[in-house]
Amino acid sequence: MSGDSYDICLYHGEPSGHVVIYCGTEIIHIDFSVFEDHTYSFLAGDDLLELEVKYRDATPSYSLTRAAENNFVPNHTSPDRINTHTLISLIIAVVVLITVLVIILLL
């Protein structure tokens, strides 16, 4: 696991079966009329977690586990890539600005 602490909360309405999963104060899943087994997958930091709802004798039970095959590669953009993207954006903006100025001067 990443070592970070996350507050994972679950609401499962008894009469409605509606499910709401929170990570901190952010809602990450909403599902309606859940009355049978279901698995929800979501990220907490760089960890792929699975929350399982299992029914036994019409009573739900819950488990939260880290995905067994956690081959998730974080989509962190490296600083080199950010700098390259920023440089390309700046070059495009300058070319567009010069083109507009040339068109205005020729009119």
C-alpha positions, 0 to 999 in steps of 0.5 A, spaced: 500 500 500 502 507 498 502 508 506 497 514 506 491 514 510 484 514 507 477 515 510 473 510 506 465 510 508 459 506 505 452 508 506 447 502 504 440 504 505 436 498 508 429 499 505 432 502 498 438 498 497 442 505 495 449 505 495 454 511 496 461 510 497 465 516 500 473 517 500 473 523 505 468 527 503 468 526 496 463 521 493 466 516 489 460 511 487 453 511 487 449 505 485 441 504 486 437 498 488 443 493 490 440 487 493 445 482 490 452 481 491 456 486 487 464 489 487 466 496 487 473 498 484 476 505 486 483 508 487 485 510 493 492 514 492 496 509 487 492 503 490 486 499 487 481 497 492 475 493 491 469 493 496 465 487 496 457 487 498 455 480 499 448 477 501 447 471 505 440 470 507 438 477 505 443 480 510 449 484 506 456 483 509 462 488 506 469 487 505 474 492 503 481 489 500 486 491 495 486 488 488 490 482 488 493 483 481 494 491 482 498 492 476 496 499 476 501 504 473 500 511 476 498 516 471 503 521 474 506 526 469 514 527 469 516 534 470 520 533 464 514 531 460 510 537 463 516 542 461 516 539 454 508 540 454 509 547 456 514 549 451 510 546 445 504 550 448 508 556 448 511 555 441 504 554 438 501 561 442 507 565 439 506 562 432 499 564 432 500 571 435 505 572 430 500 570 424 495 574 427 499 580 427 502 579 420 494 579 418 492 585 421 498 589 418 497 587 411 490 589 412 
